[in-house]
């Protein structure tokens, strides 16, 4: 009995050791399994909240784009009506009741500013006196009951009305009004510009949301201003007035909620964002059908279950793997200590750098943090090392950071990449980021090194430059447009017959004025391109129509220069999908340059179809372009880089032409031989290929 008990002792100890070993590796499994269960229970709720947050972010971004376009355009309209109403010529014409003079001024406004659909003048009591374009209700129409008149008569100050309809025969529009005062402040009349909703509707169609979502706009009375499906002849729709969410937004409260859209009778998840329009408060509604917006949550629920099961299996597998590699830990630790020593030496070098230098694991964990990083972002080294870099990354750029780290893992360098980061106090700063790998000496990447440089000052300088260019160009465009209109009146004989020599001088002056107008337009277009506020209206249009629009203004100049300007055999009709105005402007730039720099011969326009594109070729027999200039011809490197001769433009033309073609899905290229000539080739997608672009 004693011998049997003695022999059983080793077996007992072995069994105990086995149990301890089993318990040692079971505990981590259960410790990891419990959070998996909790995550599975609460993940759906988290996913729902995240989805709502993503929808709100998308709504805010889209609504902000619309608000920027809307407020800028209507402010320009208010400035314009205020300026025209206070011009001495306008005041004098109203005092003298000179219908011809006031009609000419109204016509000038509608011609120079296409966004003004109709302009008219009323007597101080709101009775219509004169308008352009004229309708059957031209005179005697009493508008004193219009909302815009009631609002104006309270303080007689310029303002922007809500959506209104002048009469049953008129289209709904936004009224921009200003009183016309005498020198002593007496109100002589009222100037009204009607701003149609067609431009706003186009913006709504261009600014799209995911999940079948869209934007719409209501005014201070809850009347629908614009909807993506609005048509010019639609009557005023007031169904939003009774909506509690609309009323809350009109009181200045930004919020997000679910409601039933009275127009579509569909349950929507919507963000209601107030926007100041003049002295009124309108509401931008960004909405998506609830069923479409939350459809992905059903997939998420299934994925959560599958992911929980997979994580459980993975955890069990990891416990088994860890148990098997436990014996190798000593060797690995020694290697890690050597690597850590090297990294420590590297960290001491970069710690005193003037740029923020951050060590990153490929999962985004911070491994080193120098003094400049602490100064730039406001976090101490203790707070960041061992923690995720996520607090520095804006929500909308998290995926961007993941992609950058993937590139580094694949040894693809990231150099001077401009992005955004978030300081501790919540402010966003622009930074230039250069990321490279740090290897272990055996060509194996172990961490990444990110060098962040604060470029706030650089961006502020760029913004100041762009704002200055835009402001100056806007200020110059109005007087140049006014001069052009007066010159056209003189040449049309509105002020009497001109002697031949004076007419020739007036034509030269008109040409100079047109060059200045195009120059200012080029600067404005370049500024808008850089600020990302250029929009296009893609419509099916004849390729020959685009080309003829481009040629129209240069026939006289070519004839005067002794050059031929014409079309090669046009052939079949070719229809393209393009913004007619912008496509013609892009092609016209090549024709303008050809006329300027061709001494003899001429310019030939060739139209043809090639694949799924319509082609416009502009060939000249001019001096040609040197190869070193061709390389940067469509960039801004050449702007203002040459002679100040009046025959030269800003150099923006071809840069703008290239951008105009790109935003239409097309392109422009050039082939040139010095002393032989140049050929500019414009490619525009065919209309039948719309779904491919």
C-alpha positions, 0 to 999 in steps of 0.5 A: 500500500505504501509503495503504491502510494509512493509511485502515484505521487509523480503521476499526481504532480504531473496531473496537477502541472497539466491542470495548471498549464491547461488553466493557464491558457484557458484563462486568457481564452475566457478573458477574451471571450467575455468582451466578445460577448459584450461587443456582440450585444451592444454593437448593433446599437453602436452601429446604429449611432455611427450610421446616424453620425455618418448621415449627419456628417454627409448632410452637413457637408452637402448643406454647407456646399449649397449654403456657400453657393446660395448666400454668395450668389444672392449677396451679389444680387443684393449688392447689384440692386443696391448699386443700380438703384443708387446710380445717378442715372437711374435716379434721374431717369425715375425722376423724369419718368423716362421710360426709354432710359429706365428700360435700357438700364433694366435691359443692361442688367438682365443682359450683363447678369443672366442670373437676373431673370426679370427686372422692373421698377414700381412707383413708391406705392407698389404699382408697376411702372416699367420692366424688362423683359416686358409682359402683357401686365407691364403697367398698372399692376398693383404689387403693394400686397406682395410680401416683398413690398410689405417688408420693404415699406417697413424700413425702406431698406434693400432686402431679399424676399422669400419665394413669391409669384407676381401673378398667376401667369408668372413663374415663382422667383425670389425678389431682390429689392431696393428703394430708389431715393432722391438726394434728400432721401425721398423714395422715388420708386422701387427697383426689383430684380427677380432671381429665378430658382433654376440655378438653385435647382441645378445646384440641388441636382449637382449636390447628391447624397447617398442612399437616394438622398437629396437637398431641398430649400424652404424660405422664412415662411416655410414655402418650398423654394427649390427641389431637385425635381422642381420645374419652372412652371410649378406652383408655389408649394406650402406643404412644409409650413405646418411641419414642426421640424421646419418651424424649429429650424426657422427659430434658428435650431439646427437638428436632425430627426425623422419625419414624413416628407409632405411632398413625397409622403415618404418617411425621411431621416433629415437634417434641418440647417438654418441659413441666413439669406439677407435678413431672413432665415431659410432652411436647407433640408438634407434628407434620405429615405429611412428605409434606404439609409438604414438598409445597411444596418440589417447587413451589419446585424448579420456581420456582427453575429458572424464576426463574433463567432469568427473572433471566438474561433480566432481567440481559441486559435490564438491561445493555442498558437501562443501556448506553442510559441511560449518557448520562443519568447525569450529569444524574441524578447532579446531581439525586441530589446535590441530593436528597442535600443535602436529605436531609442537612439533614433528617438533621441535624435528626432526628439529635438527636431523643429518638425513634429516627428511621430513614430507609428506602429502599422496599427496606428499606435504612437511609439515616439513623440518629440517636443515639436509634436507636443508643441504642435498638437498640445498632447504630452509624450506620456499621453500619446505613446502607446495610444492610438493616433486617432485623436489627431485625425479628423473623422472624415480622414480616418480611412485616409490614414489607414491607406497611408499606413498600408502604403508604407507597409508596402514600402511606397513613400509618402512625401509632402502629403497635405492633409488635416490634423486636430489639436488637443483644443479641437482646432483643425490645422493643415499639415504637410506629412512625410511618412517613411518606414523604419526597418530592423536592419534586415529590410523588414519594416517594423514601424513608420516615421511621420514628419508633420509640418504645420502649413497654416501660415502657407495656407493663410497666405494662399487664401488671402491671395485667392480672396484678393484676386476674387474680390478685385476681379469682381470689383473690376467686372461691373464697370467693364460690363457697364462700359461694354453696354454703353459702347454697344448702345453707341455703336447701335445708334442709340445716341445718334449716327456716328462719323466713320472715323469715330465709329472706327475708334469706338470699335477699337475701344470695344475690342479693348474692353472685350479683352479686359472683360475676358481677362477679368473673367479668366482670373475669376474662373481660375479663382473659382476652380482653385476654390472648387466652386465651378459647376457645369450643366451637361446637356446634349449639344451639337459639336458644330454648335460648340465650334461655331460659338467659339469662332463667332467672336474672332471672325472680325479679328481674323479678317482684320489680320488678313487670316482665313478662319473657317471649317474643314468639311464638317460631315455628319452631325455629332452630338456631345454631352457638354456644357455649351458655354464652357466648352466653347470658351475652352475652344475659343482660347485656342482660336484667340491664341492662333489669331494673335500669333499667326502672321500669315495663312490662317486657322482651320477648325476640323470636326470629327468623331473618334471612338466615344468622343467628339473631336474639335481640332484647331490648326494654325500656321503660326510661329509654333510653340517651343517644346519646353513651353509645351510641357507646362502650357496647361499649368499655371507656371506660365502665368504673368511670366512674360511680356506685359504687352497688351497683346498678351493675356494673363496666361490663365486661358489654357489652364482654365480650358484644361480644367473646363474640359476635365470637369466635363469628362473631356481633355485638351492636348496640343501638338506644335512645331516651331515655325510650322504651326500648332494643333489643339485637340479637344475631346468631348464625350458623345451624348450617347455615352452619358452613362459611361462618364 
